[in-house]
Amino acid sequence: MTWLLAAGPGMQAWAQVRESLRPSQSDFLDLKRDAENALSKGDFEKALALAQRANRRMPDDLETYSLLVRAYLKMGKIDQAEKQAQWMLDIRTEHPLSLLRAADVREAIGQWDGAIALLNDAIGRVQTPREKAEILLHGASIQRKAGRLDSASRLTEEAHKLVPEEKQ
C-alpha cells in the first residue's frame, strides 16, 4: 500500500494534510494574546491553560514563560512560578523579562532585597524611558512593602522625571 503513496497526487495530498495539522505562528500568537487577556480579566486557570498550550508549541519563548510565571503567582503557586522563572533565566539570563519575572517571584516570597537587585539589573537593560519608569515604580512598590518609604518616594520621583507627561 505504501508504494501507492510514494509519488503522485496521493503523496502531495498527504503532505498537505501534514502541513495543515502543523500549528501556525498565528495560532501560537493567538494563544499568548488570549492568555494575556485571561490574566487581565482575572481568569487565572484559563490563562495558565492557554500559556501551557503555547509553551508546548514553542518551548523556548520567554513571553510564554512570563505568562506562566504571572499565572502561577496569581494562583498562589509560588513553587511553580519559581520553576518557570528559573527556566527563563536558564534560557536568557540577562534578558529584562527574565529578570523582571524572577523579581516578581522574589517579591512574592518576601525577599525584598533580592527582588530589588533583580530590578536594578533589569533597568540597565531596557531602552525606553517608559520601560525604566515601570521598573522604578515596581521597585517603589517593593520598597514600600519593605517599609522603606523614603526609598520608595525617591524611586517614584525618578519614574515621574522619566515620563513627566504621565501621572504615576
C-alpha positions as CSV (number, residue, x, y, z in Angstrom):
1,M,0.0,0.0,0.0
2,T,2.8,2.4,0.7
3,W,4.1,2.2,-2.8
4,L,0.9,3.9,-4.0
5,L,1.7,7.0,-1.9
6,A,5.4,7.1,-3.0
7,A,4.7,9.5,-5.8
8,G,2.0,11.5,-7.5
9,P,-1.1,13.2,-6.2
10,G,-1.6,10.9,-3.2
11,M,1.8,12.0,-1.8
12,Q,1.0,15.6,-2.4
13,A,-2.3,15.3,-0.6
14,W,-0.6,13.6,2.3
15,A,2.0,16.4,2.5
16,Q,-0.9,19.0,2.5
17,V,-2.7,17.2,5.3
18,R,0.5,17.0,7.4
19,E,1.2,20.8,6.8
20,S,-2.4,21.7,7.8
21,L,-2.0,19.9,11.1
22,R,1.1,21.8,12.0
23,P,0.4,24.7,14.4
24,S,0.9,28.0,12.7
25,Q,2.7,31.1,14.1
26,S,-0.6,32.9,14.3
27,D,-2.2,30.2,16.4
28,F,0.8,30.5,18.8
29,L,0.4,34.3,18.9
30,D,-3.4,33.9,19.5
31,L,-2.7,31.6,22.4
32,K,-0.4,34.1,24.0
33,R,-2.8,37.0,23.4
34,D,-5.7,35.0,24.8
35,A,-3.6,34.0,27.9
36,E,-2.8,37.7,28.5
37,N,-6.5,38.7,28.2
38,A,-7.5,35.9,30.6
39,L,-4.8,37.2,33.1
40,S,-6.1,40.7,32.8
41,K,-9.7,39.5,33.4
42,G,-8.6,37.5,36.5
43,D,-9.3,34.1,34.9
44,F,-6.0,32.6,36.1
45,E,-6.9,29.0,35.4
46,K,-7.7,29.8,31.8
47,A,-4.6,31.9,31.4
48,L,-2.5,29.1,32.7
49,A,-4.1,26.5,30.4
50,L,-3.6,28.8,27.4
51,A,0.0,29.6,28.3
52,Q,0.8,25.9,28.8
53,R,-0.6,25.2,25.3
54,A,1.6,28.0,23.9
55,N,4.6,26.6,25.8
56,R,4.1,23.2,24.2
57,R,4.1,24.8,20.8
58,M,7.2,26.9,21.3
59,P,9.1,25.8,24.4
60,D,11.8,28.5,24.4
61,D,9.6,31.6,24.2
62,L,10.3,34.0,27.1
63,E,6.9,35.7,26.8
64,T,5.1,32.4,27.2
65,Y,7.2,31.6,30.3
66,S,6.4,35.1,31.6
67,L,2.7,34.3,31.3
68,L,3.2,31.1,33.1
69,V,5.0,32.8,36.0
70,R,2.4,35.5,36.3
71,A,-0.5,33.0,36.2
72,Y,1.1,30.8,38.8
73,L,1.8,33.7,41.1
74,K,-1.8,34.9,40.8
75,M,-2.9,31.4,41.8
76,G,-0.5,31.4,44.7
77,K,1.5,28.5,43.3
78,I,4.9,30.1,44.1
79,D,6.9,26.9,43.7
80,Q,5.6,26.5,40.1
81,A,6.2,30.2,39.4
82,E,9.8,29.9,40.6
83,K,10.4,26.9,38.3
84,Q,9.2,28.8,35.3
85,A,11.2,31.9,36.2
86,Q,14.3,29.7,36.5
87,W,13.6,28.4,33.1
88,M,13.5,31.9,31.8
89,L,16.8,32.7,33.5
90,D,18.3,29.5,32.0
91,I,17.2,30.4,28.5
92,R,18.2,34.1,28.6
93,T,19.9,35.0,31.9
94,E,20.3,38.7,31.2
95,H,17.1,39.4,29.4
96,P,15.0,42.1,31.2
97,L,11.8,40.0,31.0
98,S,13.6,37.1,32.7
99,L,14.9,39.4,35.4
100,L,11.5,41.0,36.0
101,R,9.7,37.7,36.4
102,A,12.5,36.5,38.8
103,A,12.0,39.7,40.8
104,D,8.2,39.0,40.9
105,V,8.9,35.6,42.5
106,R,11.4,37.1,45.0
107,E,8.8,39.7,45.9
108,A,6.1,37.0,46.3
109,I,8.3,35.2,48.9
110,G,9.2,38.4,50.7
111,Q,12.8,38.6,49.6
112,W,12.7,42.3,49.1
113,D,16.5,42.9,48.6
114,G,16.7,40.1,46.1
115,A,13.8,41.5,44.1
116,I,15.3,45.0,44.1
117,A,18.7,43.6,43.0
118,L,17.0,41.9,40.0
119,L,15.1,45.1,39.1
120,N,18.3,47.1,39.3
121,D,19.9,44.7,36.9
122,A,16.8,44.8,34.6
123,I,16.7,48.6,34.5
124,G,20.1,48.8,32.9
125,R,18.9,46.5,30.1
126,V,15.8,48.3,28.9
127,Q,15.8,51.1,26.3
128,T,12.8,53.4,26.7
129,P,12.1,55.8,29.5
130,R,8.7,54.2,29.8
131,E,10.2,50.8,30.5
132,K,12.6,52.3,33.0
133,A,9.8,54.2,34.7
134,E,7.7,51.0,35.0
135,I,10.7,49.2,36.7
136,L,11.3,52.1,39.0
137,L,7.6,52.1,40.1
138,H,7.8,48.3,40.6
139,G,10.8,48.9,42.8
140,A,9.0,51.7,44.7
141,S,6.2,49.3,45.4
142,I,8.6,46.7,46.8
143,Q,10.4,49.3,48.9
144,R,7.0,50.3,50.4
145,K,6.3,46.7,51.3
146,A,9.8,46.5,52.9
147,G,8.9,49.7,55.0
148,R,11.5,51.8,53.2
149,L,9.2,54.8,52.5
150,D,12.0,57.3,51.7
151,S,13.5,55.0,49.1
152,A,10.0,54.3,47.6
153,S,9.4,58.0,47.3
154,R,12.7,58.6,45.6
155,L,12.1,55.9,43.1
156,T,8.6,57.3,42.3
157,E,10.1,60.7,41.8
158,E,12.7,59.3,39.4
159,A,10.0,57.5,37.4
160,H,8.0,60.7,37.2
161,K,11.0,62.5,35.8
162,L,11.4,59.9,33.1
163,V,7.8,60.2,31.9
164,P,6.5,63.5,33.2
165,E,3.5,63.6,30.9
166,E,2.1,60.5,32.7
167,K,0.7,60.5,36.2
168,Q,2.3,57.9,38.3
